[in-house]
């Protein structure tokens, strides 16, 4: 065609070729879709005899074939050109590989992954987190929330972000190749599965492979030495027993805040019913170290026998009760 006779172009694309069975086997048959004019435009290039075509609204993270045909003024149009392959970018970079569980605590957990490479013009602004409980049977509902990406080396959530404060925070580590996340407000002694997906100004990326972890119990269990009498008085007992069995790592400090005790008064003369359990939420400690604790039970009656149990207390709550002690006696007035 002469340039003055050229009216425009037709454009068609193909994403996934259909499989067609033939006498010689199965072959891919392209399914072409012609693009409407509003989705494509052509302008004359600076180079004579060439045109620039802009195709819009293509699928992200995809590979498609494109063909062009010239349309003349009046009847007639040209043949379809050879196919050109176009690979579109993702809306956001993909977090590759499995999430690495650094540490799990009673109500929180720390994870990390390899920082994905930013897409030009669309840096990662936040991550969407998919958090679910692991179950033996069936699927657990997945909770979704977004955490903004903090500055490098900053582990505190953004000020004014109630959601970040509640659910956790994400930040680039001192090593820029690593992104770290802390999840908060978890339930103790619970197994979780978690996935993340990067979020940019363009949209949401693909989910990562799932990671799994189990939070620690509410509080550690007590040791094998049951409560026993150190000093006995007419209205109180000074007792000692094993301290909690550590369930934290060597690099951590104990998170035990105190101890609870409960006791009942034994029936007199070996018959009748015992008294009801009485719980002291925070016992008065006389002495404590990593192995043994010493505490006082007050407001007891003289010449009575009591059975005692002890439990450790953390910020998450009270742990399991120890085994019952032998009968412990107060003195007479």
TORVEX-951093 format. One line per 8 residues: their letters; for each residue x, y, z of N, C-alpha, C. Coordinates in steps of 0.001 Angstrom, whole numbers, plus 500000, padded with zeros to 6 digits. Atoms other than C-alpha are relative to their C-alpha. Example, Ala and Ser with C-alpha at 12.3 -4.5 7.8 and 13.67 -1.06 7.14 Angstrom:
BEGIN
AS	500890,498810,500000,512300,495500,507800,500900,501200,500000 ~ 499180,498810,499940,513670,498940,507140,499230,501090,500730
This chain:
BEGIN
XXXXXXXX	500845,498800,500000,500000,500000,500000,500872,501239,500000 ~ 499407,498696,499814,500980,503568,499553,499605,500492,501377 ~ 500273,499545,498641,501122,505422,502870,498653,500688,500084 ~ 501273,499285,499979,498093,507516,501925,498817,499046,499923 ~ 501077,500958,500117,496054,504353,501276,499801,499159,501267 ~ 500082,500798,498779,496690,502855,504726,498972,500595,500948 ~ 501044,499545,499077,493657,503079,506982,500348,499692,501451 ~ 499672,500378,498621,494914,501244,510067,500482,498573,500068
XXXXXXXX	499509,501350,499771,495710,497872,511558,498966,499196,500788 ~ 500721,500950,499144,493986,494836,512960,501038,499261,500843 ~ 499084,500675,499088,495583,493177,515975,499257,498862,500676 ~ 500599,501095,499260,494880,489800,517481,501054,499357,500888 ~ 499094,500607,499034,496387,487971,520436,499523,498595,500329 ~ 500297,501366,499585,496533,484403,521696,500783,499711,501267 ~ 499341,500315,498723,497275,483342,525285,500348,498515,500105 ~ 499765,501423,499778,496857,479599,525644,499450,499217,498813
XXXXXXXX	500493,500770,501146,496675,477431,522519,499207,498776,500442 ~ 500804,501179,499693,493987,474741,522565,500677,498751,499420 ~ 499449,501263,500490,495054,471110,522176,499006,499352,499056 ~ 500867,500575,501029,493646,469561,519001,500555,498639,499589 ~ 499580,501345,500377,493749,465841,518200,499929,499844,498482 ~ 499936,500219,501443,494836,465042,514664,500446,498573,499745 ~ 499579,501351,500349,495762,461904,512770,501426,499705,500415 ~ 498594,500204,499636,499429,462448,513644,500254,500239,501480
XXXXXXXX	499804,499790,498564,498793,463109,517334,499261,501227,500491 ~ 500602,498811,499401,497965,466121,519496,500888,501201,499702 ~ 499241,498793,500260,498997,469587,518468,499267,501207,500587 ~ 500572,498787,499423,498440,473051,519857,499356,500834,498906 ~ 500724,499169,500950,495829,475105,518022,499742,501374,500635 ~ 500184,498685,499381,496021,478852,518778,498541,500461,499945 ~ 501316,499376,499940,492791,480553,519871,500190,501508,499961 ~ 499717,498581,500177,493069,484064,518493,498797,500846,500407
XXXXXXXX	501025,499028,499627,491137,487008,519895,500417,501348,499436 ~ 499668,498702,500591,490982,490243,517923,499733,501110,501009 ~ 500081,498912,499034,491575,493370,519991,499161,501132,499436 ~ 500786,498839,500401,489057,496198,519836,500897,501226,499917 ~ 499186,498819,500244,490333,499554,518746,500340,500783,501255 ~ 499750,499219,498788,490019,501106,522184,501160,499426,500802 ~ 498945,500646,499241,492575,498621,523509,501351,500032,499286 ~ 498745,499927,500738,495241,499308,520875,500016,501263,499163
XXXXXXXX	499872,498808,500826,496567,502304,519024,501314,499923,499251 ~ 498799,500019,500836,499151,502865,516295,500405,501424,499671 ~ 499465,498695,500369,501374,505879,515664,501193,499784,499097 ~ 498868,500102,500907,503943,506527,512949,501296,500104,500790 ~ 498714,499999,499327,507469,505763,514112,500908,501057,499402 ~ 499004,499070,500530,510421,508107,513725,500730,499394,498807 ~ 499329,500695,501086,511831,505501,511423,499018,499834,498845 ~ 500942,500064,501131,510211,505771,507952,499571,498568,499701
XXXXXXXX	500529,501308,500358,507941,502857,507037,499674,499119,501188 ~ 500282,500775,498812,507533,501693,510658,498921,500683,500840 ~ 501040,499492,499102,504659,502066,513101,500205,499420,501397 ~ 499961,500444,498601,504521,501820,516883,498593,499630,500436 ~ 501302,500487,499537,501649,499750,518265,500030,499854,501521 ~ 500118,500141,498548,500553,499997,521906,498780,499138,500307 ~ 501074,500927,499642,498493,497075,523207,499789,500082,501515 ~ 500293,499805,498575,496768,497575,526575,499120,498873,500536
XXXXXXXX	500876,500925,499280,494893,495514,529150,500351,498530,499747 ~ 499577,501388,500096,496947,492380,528675,500017,499374,501397 ~ 499922,500680,498714,496987,489762,531396,501413,500142,500569 ~ 498687,499916,499364,499770,490187,533909,500588,498597,500178 ~ 499266,501257,499775,502403,487482,534426,499656,498951,498944 ~ 500432,500931,501048,501554,485915,531100,500883,500132,498757 ~ 499330,499999,501302,502981,485045,527687,498926,499910,498924 ~ 501002,500046,501071,500943,485815,524586,500674,500230,498648
XXXXXXXX	499559,499781,501379,501360,485823,520819,499173,501129,499402 ~ 500669,498847,500618,500514,488926,518781,500243,499950,498490 ~ 499893,499869,501458,499793,489264,515041,499323,501295,499560 ~ 500513,498728,500516,499097,492395,513002,499661,499832,498522 ~ 500372,499967,501430,497308,492896,509671,499656,501431,499634 ~ 500278,498635,500464,497155,496131,507670,498618,500072,499375 ~ 501320,499752,500573,493766,497607,506679,500102,501230,499117 ~ 499893,498907,500946,493540,499786,503552,498698,500788,499931
XXXXXXXX	501206,499212,500262,491110,502568,502666,499242,499302,498876 ~ 500785,500724,500976,488269,500895,500812,500098,498511,500251 ~ 499979,501455,499789,487984,497143,500313,501424,499464,500008 ~ 498712,500693,499996,490859,494827,501057,500791,500230,501277 ~ 499120,499929,498837,493240,494079,503894,501102,498987,499815 ~ 498838,500850,500158,496597,492435,504266,499894,498702,500786 ~ 499927,501258,499257,497550,489000,505597,500519,500260,501408 ~ 499493,499898,498645,498327,488382,509244,501507,499823,499994
XXXXXXXX	498543,500079,499907,501957,488901,510136,500414,498727,500740 ~ 499483,501046,499129,504188,486340,511768,499742,500387,501457 ~ 500315,499749,498589,503604,485977,515515,501214,500564,500739 ~ 498996,499476,499065,505539,488034,518033,499582,499600,501417 ~ 500300,500432,498633,505782,486838,521624,500212,501150,500976 ~ 499928,498952,498983,505099,489215,524507,499902,499353,501380 ~ 500037,500474,498616,505892,488450,528155,499709,501198,500904 ~ 500367,498883,499129,504117,490720,530642,500530,499767,501410
XXXXXXXX	499487,500083,498637,505423,491501,534129,498890,499656,500980 ~ 500957,500246,498914,503768,490454,537363,499596,501323,500627 ~ 500421,498803,499270,501822,492967,539426,500937,500290,501159 ~ 499067,499875,498882,504267,492327,542252,500958,498820,499949 ~ 499050,501118,500042,507379,490173,542713,499529,498835,500862 ~ 500404,501205,499279,506918,486617,543930,501017,499658,501084 ~ 499138,500480,498916,508296,485439,547271,500291,498532,499718 ~ 499639,501353,500406,510180,482337,546233,500571,499209,501184
XXXXXXXX	499497,500853,498940,511022,479402,548444,499075,500005,501210 ~ 500838,500141,498816,509553,478380,551770,500385,501033,501048 ~ 499738,499059,498926,509225,480785,554670,500806,499299,501090 ~ 499135,500563,498959,511894,480222,557325,499488,500458,501365 ~ 500500,499676,498666,510556,480060,560897,501205,500212,500917 ~ 498863,499703,499128,513158,481811,563072,499741,499559,501435 ~ 500301,500288,498606,511433,481446,566449,498498,500119,500213 ~ 501400,499880,499611,507979,480784,567840,499934,500146,501512
XXXXXXXX	500159,499722,498584,506870,482080,571229,498588,499593,500421 ~ 501321,500400,499514,503677,481755,573285,498886,500678,499209 ~ 501045,499249,500702,501703,484442,571450,500550,500741,498786 ~ 499404,499338,501156,504018,485468,568626,500978,499059,499313 ~ 499024,500795,500760,506405,484139,566000,500775,500926,499077 ~ 499169,499239,500920,509260,485449,563879,500354,499124,498808 ~ 499716,500713,501243,509737,484429,560237,500862,500881,499116 ~ 499215,499228,500958,511998,485467,557380,499971,499300,498649
XXXXXXXX	499918,500551,501344,512371,484971,553635,500950,500861,499181 ~ 499112,499264,500898,514596,486033,550764,499226,501161,499388 ~ 500658,498805,500532,513722,489595,549748,499838,499885,498486 ~ 500173,500104,501459,512163,489460,546253,500531,501246,499293 ~ 499468,498896,500788,513663,491607,543542,498859,500914,499563 ~ 501043,499039,500354,511643,494779,542993,499790,500065,498490 ~ 500323,499720,501398,509877,495352,539705,500235,501484,499754 ~ 499674,498610,500303,511057,498542,538056,498736,500865,499995
XXXXXXXX	501131,499085,499932,508700,501391,538893,498895,499571,500935 ~ 501052,500500,499092,506677,499303,541367,500641,499271,501170 ~ 499379,500651,498852,508583,498643,544612,498954,499410,500936 ~ 500902,500627,499026,507053,496452,547311,499667,501006,501089 ~ 500460,499055,498982,504976,498606,549670,499499,499292,501255 ~ 500579,500738,498873,503396,495960,551897,499938,498524,499619 ~ 500223,501421,500253,502673,492255,552213,498619,499622,500520 ~ 501232,500580,499505,499385,490446,552479,500342,498650,500639
XXXXXXXX	499699,501207,499230,499534,487692,555093,498756,499124,500043 ~ 501078,500989,499945,497392,484542,554945,500325,499045,501153 ~ 499701,500743,498782,497281,482970,558404,498842,499077,500336 ~ 501032,500982,499664,495388,479780,559216,500492,499046,501064 ~ 499663,501014,499011,495282,477159,561920,500096,498640,499320 ~ 499851,501345,500555,496538,473705,561035,499061,499053,500731 ~ 500927,500972,499436,493968,470964,561573,500291,498625,499439 ~ 499802,501380,500463,494126,467200,561351,499069,499670,498843
XXXXXXXX	500986,500274,501042,490999,467124,559229,499364,501299,499538 ~ 500675,498835,500550,489475,469666,556911,500912,501222,499971 ~ 499259,498766,500127,490560,473214,556284,499517,501017,501025 ~ 500328,498959,499042,490695,476010,558795,499787,501309,499247 ~ 500160,498679,500639,489417,479489,557871,501317,500768,500036 ~ 498757,499244,500104,492312,481678,556718,499715,501467,500269 ~ 500141,498582,499688,492661,485145,558187,500976,500781,499121 ~ 499169,499191,500883,493977,487770,555755,500132,501411,500564
XXXXXXXX	499771,498617,499595,495555,491094,556668,501267,500498,499321 ~ 498847,499387,500660,498114,493519,555259,500890,500683,501025 ~ 499014,499361,499148,501307,494689,556951,500898,500874,499138 ~ 499117,499127,500790,503204,497720,555610,501456,499618,500186 ~ 498579,500313,499949,506873,497221,554810,500729,501153,500675 ~ 499286,498975,499247,509013,499100,557343,501376,500246,499390 ~ 498670,499647,500480,512341,500786,556726,501008,498932,500416 ~ 498987,501008,499737,515481,498669,556719,500475,500072,501442
XXXXXXXX	499520,500079,498633,516466,497498,560194,499013,500457,501046 ~ 501007,499516,499051,513240,498806,561794,498996,498896,500254 ~ 500909,501105,499676,511226,496150,563629,498716,500466,500659 ~ 501213,499498,499349,508577,498419,565144,498979,500382,498950 ~ 501026,499664,500976,505226,498916,563370,499862,501501,499809 ~ 500190,498591,500300,504338,502187,561766,499065,500649,501010 ~ 500843,499307,499042,502891,504716,564173,498650,500336,499373 ~ 501335,499694,500492,499192,505192,563861,499364,498869,499250
XXXXXXXX	500554,501153,500706,498727,501821,562226,499511,498989,501020 ~ 500557,500913,499001,496401,499941,564570,500092,498564,499540 ~ 499943,501361,500525,496342,496930,562270,501399,499427,500120 ~ 498622,500467,499879,500147,496727,562217,500325,499666,501443 ~ 499762,500266,498580,500242,496977,566009,499350,498689,500419 ~ 500752,501174,499582,497650,494223,566365,500566,498707,499416 ~ 499624,501245,500671,498848,491680,563828,501506,499767,499952 ~ 498562,500189,500081,502598,492308,563671,500665,501072,499173
XXXXXXXX	499245,499051,500809,505173,494011,561484,500934,499248,499064 ~ 499078,500546,500997,507409,493390,558454,501056,501054,499702 ~ 498935,499046,500262,510773,494976,557804,501136,499324,499244 ~ 498793,500479,500662,513915,494651,555688,501096,499904,501054 ~ 498976,500203,498989,516685,493196,557867,501247,500828,499695 ~ 498728,499314,500254,520159,494680,558239,500645,499456,498735 ~ 499608,500598,501281,521000,492250,555459,498843,500246,499033 ~ 501122,499648,500883,518887,493707,552609,499447,498830,499191
XXXXXXXX	500483,501167,500732,518576,490255,551050,498948,499224,500790 ~ 500921,500720,499133,516383,489135,553973,498879,500933,500465 ~ 501161,499300,499447,512873,490303,554881,499494,499214,501202 ~ 500426,500639,498760,511678,489577,558428,498577,500419,500349 ~ 501379,499727,499576,508180,489397,559916,499789,499482,501414 ~ 500443,500447,498680,506825,489201,563445,498481,499975,500005 ~ 501442,500148,499860,503290,487891,563958,499645,500045,501476 ~ 500394,499852,498600,501496,488845,567165,498558,499537,500199
XXXXXXXX	501372,500337,499611,498268,488067,569011,499616,498587,499548 ~ 500274,501394,500312,498550,484332,568364,499535,499273,501261 ~ 500443,500815,498870,497039,481637,570564,501104,499031,500396 ~ 498973,500952,499567,499388,479530,572697,499651,498566,499603 ~ 500147,501433,500266,499947,475847,571911,499099,499740,498790 ~ 500821,500097,501213,498478,476211,568424,500900,499891,498781 ~ 499256,500152,501251,499766,475074,565022,499394,500911,498933 ~ 500434,499054,501021,499592,477654,562232,500672,499690,498663
XXXXXXXX	499393,499949,501329,500199,477786,558483,499947,501450,499534 ~ 499937,498595,500415,501239,481069,556888,500576,500095,498600 ~ 499475,499634,501315,501777,482456,553397,500018,501522,499911 ~ 499952,498555,500221,502708,485946,552219,500002,500276,498505 ~ 499986,499556,501395,502261,487863,548968,500361,501480,499980 ~ 499561,498611,500090,503989,491107,547973,498900,500867,499395 ~ 501009,499048,500464,501834,494175,547336,500703,501260,499506 ~ 499441,498786,500582,502806,497045,545020,498868,500925,499581
XXXXXXXX	501015,499061,500494,501021,500048,543511,499203,499398,498846 ~ 500696,500650,501111,500064,497765,540606,498989,498966,500474 ~ 500904,501040,499527,498444,495043,542681,500727,498970,500839 ~ 499537,501065,499112,499015,491780,544519,500743,498930,499215 ~ 499222,501051,500625,501633,489188,543673,499513,498614,500376 ~ 500346,501390,499704,501537,485413,543908,500358,499660,501447 ~ 499722,500432,498635,501426,483696,547292,501291,499182,500054 ~ 498809,500823,499774,504578,482146,548703,499589,498563,500305
XXXXXXXX	500259,501348,499486,504885,478488,549567,499633,500107,501479 ~ 500412,499888,498597,503270,477826,552962,501112,499599,500958 ~ 499139,500384,498887,505274,477725,556168,499125,499610,501177 ~ 500796,500433,498857,504131,476142,559407,500819,500099,501277 ~ 499343,499920,498699,504932,476586,563092,498958,499747,501080 ~ 500865,500227,498843,503497,475813,566533,500456,500899,501140 ~ 499656,499136,498877,503391,478327,569363,500194,499177,501268 ~ 499756,500691,498743,504535,477387,572836,498728,499967,500850
XXXXXXXX	501134,500097,499089,502156,476403,575611,499860,501286,500810 ~ 500292,498783,499238,500607,479040,577888,501126,500319,500974 ~ 498914,499832,499034,503321,478533,580501,500687,498651,500174 ~ 499307,501284,499828,505958,475888,581292,499417,499204,501160 ~ 500445,500864,498906,505103,472926,583488,500999,500080,501150 ~ 499135,499966,498816,506528,472618,586983,500858,498743,500061 ~ 499073,501109,499880,509416,470338,587937,499467,498858,500853 ~ 500448,501251,499381,509301,466962,589650,499884,500083,501528
XXXXXXXX	500072,499899,498537,509809,468100,593279,498704,500706,500381 ~ 501306,499458,499635,506336,468629,594714,500120,500899,501225 ~ 499940,499106,498837,505515,471287,597330,500220,499229,501298 ~ 499689,500607,498714,506972,470406,600738,500260,501113,501016 ~ 499932,498996,498936,507172,472182,604092,501451,500356,500315 ~ 498727,499491,499494,510161,474354,604967,499823,500450,501448 ~ 500354,499567,498649,508583,476044,608006,498485,499949,500141 ~ 501432,500123,499754,505173,475374,609544,499606,500873,501187
XXXXXXXX	500517,499136,498947,503156,477830,611634,498519,499681,500189 ~ 501397,500327,499737,499676,477831,613094,499051,500542,498930 ~ 500900,499390,500990,498232,480057,610321,500611,500125,498610 ~ 499418,499971,501336,500632,479751,607384,501112,498962,499865 ~ 498950,500964,500316,503101,477445,605692,501004,500635,499039 ~ 498961,499636,500958,506422,478207,604028,500385,498722,499263 ~ 499813,501202,500815,506795,475732,601157,501061,500238,498933 ~ 499108,499906,501157,509279,474975,598427,499718,498832,499063
XXXXXXXX	500185,501039,501017,509120,472996,595188,500890,500308,498825 ~ 499220,499759,501228,510813,472650,591814,499455,501210,499261 ~ 500412,498913,500871,510764,475665,589568,499466,499478,498679 ~ 500533,500442,501294,509341,475580,586026,501069,499342,499138 ~ 499093,500651,500950,510887,473326,583409,500145,500911,498784 ~ 499842,499031,501101,512394,475708,580787,499517,499433,498665 ~ 500389,500350,501366,510706,475566,577398,500453,501086,499028 ~ 499436,498946,500821,512665,478523,576032,501450,499641,499663
XXXXXXXX	498640,500318,500447,516031,478527,574271,501032,500583,500961 ~ 498923,499536,499131,519374,479153,575939,500282,501483,499841 ~ 499744,498577,500241,519592,482600,574385,498884,500891,500547 ~ 501118,499228,499476,516282,483666,575952,500000,500002,501524 ~ 500238,499952,498564,515392,484723,579468,498635,499395,500306 ~ 501298,500540,499599,512551,483169,581415,498926,501071,499886 ~ 501126,499061,500092,509184,484793,580714,498954,499725,501082 ~ 500915,500282,498892,507606,483433,583906,499897,501238,500886
XXXXXXXX	500226,498786,499221,506054,486368,585786,499734,499714,501476 ~ 500316,500346,498628,505029,484547,588950,499413,498607,500066 ~ 500532,501347,499795,503261,481503,590356,498644,500086,500696 ~ 501279,500170,499314,499769,480498,591370,500053,498706,500801 ~ 500105,501227,499201,498922,477935,594022,498529,499762,500313 ~ 501334,500329,499524,495778,476117,594984,500114,498867,501020 ~ 499928,500995,498934,495046,473979,598008,498596,499685,500495 ~ 501243,500309,499298,492266,472211,599850,500335,499423,501369
XXXXXXXX	499835,500527,498646,491846,471308,603494,499518,498559,500031 ~ 500350,501419,499954,491852,467567,604069,498955,499752,501093 ~ 501009,500366,499005,488997,465934,605931,500691,499526,501276 ~ 499406,500363,498710,489676,465382,609613,499655,498566,500378 ~ 500217,501344,499451,489987,461970,611227,499876,498927,498907 ~ 499942,501003,501043,490318,460266,607829,498672,499644,499362 ~ 501281,500274,500667,486644,460351,606824,499318,501341,499710 ~ 500659,498774,500444,484235,462880,605343,500606,500503,498712
XXXXXXXX	499532,499441,501276,484832,465065,602322,501054,501060,500251 ~ 498993,498949,499929,487795,467284,601680,499358,501353,499702 ~ 500489,498667,500299,487373,471020,601431,500125,500329,498508 ~ 499937,499561,501404,486959,472893,598133,501380,500590,499698 ~ 498740,499392,500422,489960,474063,596158,499932,501503,500227 ~ 499848,498557,499836,491103,477567,597086,501228,500422,499193 ~ 498921,499585,500901,493239,479360,594485,500584,501335,500448 ~ 499259,498755,499765,495880,482000,595246,500676,500354,498678
XXXXXXXX	499539,499699,501363,496513,483703,591909,501471,500380,499953 ~ 498604,499558,500007,499856,485234,592857,500585,499793,501392 ~ 499492,500326,498676,501649,483591,595768,501152,500926,500376 ~ 498907,499182,499487,504105,485489,597947,501281,499176,499998 ~ 498755,500749,500150,507566,484342,596993,500982,500404,501087 ~ 498942,499755,499032,510201,483980,599706,501366,499975,499319 ~ 498718,500191,500673,512974,482881,597372,499736,499272,498700 ~ 500161,500703,501269,513337,481769,593786,501325,499983,499246
XXXXXXXX	498897,500080,500951,516038,480582,591429,499532,499109,498857 ~ 500418,500761,501180,516073,478526,588257,499501,498603,500336 ~ 500332,501390,499675,515632,475232,590113,498920,499860,501061 ~ 500911,500141,498853,513618,475843,593313,499333,501333,500289 ~ 500696,498803,499535,510965,478324,594417,499516,499749,501422 ~ 500488,500077,498625,509961,479064,598002,498923,501061,500162 ~ 501132,499088,499909,506608,480644,598798,499220,499740,501277 ~ 500783,500069,498770,504113,481233,601626,498525,499897,499682
XXXXXXXX	501459,500073,500042,500510,480155,601949,499466,500523,501327 ~ 500494,499347,498788,498641,482358,604421,498520,499680,500230 ~ 501415,500117,499625,495250,482436,606171,499554,498542,500101 ~ 500336,501400,499777,495329,478744,607073,499500,499808,501439 ~ 500497,500320,498659,493797,477069,610117,501020,499138,500744 ~ 499042,500800,499233,495830,475559,612970,499602,498529,500053 ~ 500179,501449,499878,496269,471828,613222,499117,499422,498882 ~ 500719,500505,501166,494960,471164,609767,501022,499462,498995
XXXXXXXX	499163,500535,501066,496337,469241,606788,499501,500527,498652 ~ 500340,499408,501296,496453,470686,603275,500747,499273,498882 ~ 499371,500506,501223,497177,469378,599780,500155,501182,499040 ~ 499655,498787,500759,498867,471905,597483,500451,499635,498581 ~ 499473,500059,501366,499499,472343,593748,500496,501389,499606 ~ 499398,498739,500434,501552,475044,591982,500022,500039,498470 ~ 499936,499821,501455,501529,476481,588428,500740,501295,499682 ~ 499301,498796,500462,503726,478971,586552,499036,500901,499250
XXXXXXXX	500841,498999,500659,502200,482177,585177,500863,500851,499075 ~ 499349,499112,500957,503267,484090,582064,498985,501039,499518 ~ 500916,499006,500560,501767,486980,580109,498856,499344,499239 ~ 501040,500705,500751,499789,484383,578157,498971,499339,500910 ~ 500946,500634,499088,498155,482904,581260,500684,499031,500943 ~ 499499,500957,499016,498551,480143,583815,500228,498643,499355 ~ 499659,501289,500563,500234,476878,582953,499340,498852,500740 ~ 500622,501174,499361,499365,473334,584045,500384,499905,501478
XXXXXXXX	499730,500204,498579,499084,472505,587742,500973,498835,500183 ~ 499099,501096,499652,501799,470362,589285,499193,498842,500583 ~ 500647,501099,499297,501008,467000,590811,499670,500431,501431 ~ 500385,499651,498632,499328,467113,594222,501103,499610,500991 ~ 499013,500265,498964,501602,467320,597225,499463,498952,500977 ~ 500461,500800,498856,501477,465019,600232,499236,500927,500946 ~ 500718,499176,499020,499413,466228,603206,501017,500825,500809 ~ 499085,499076,499319,501103,469271,604729,499261,500620,501181
XXXXX	500704,499658,498761,500259,470199,608337,500440,501343,500572 ~ 499707,498811,499195,500015,473482,610236,500152,499599,501467 ~ 499797,500267,498586,501001,473693,613908,498783,500470,500812 ~ 501063,499521,499118,498706,474238,616841,500304,501408,500471 ~ 499824,498625,499534,498198,477701,618300,500990,500023,501163
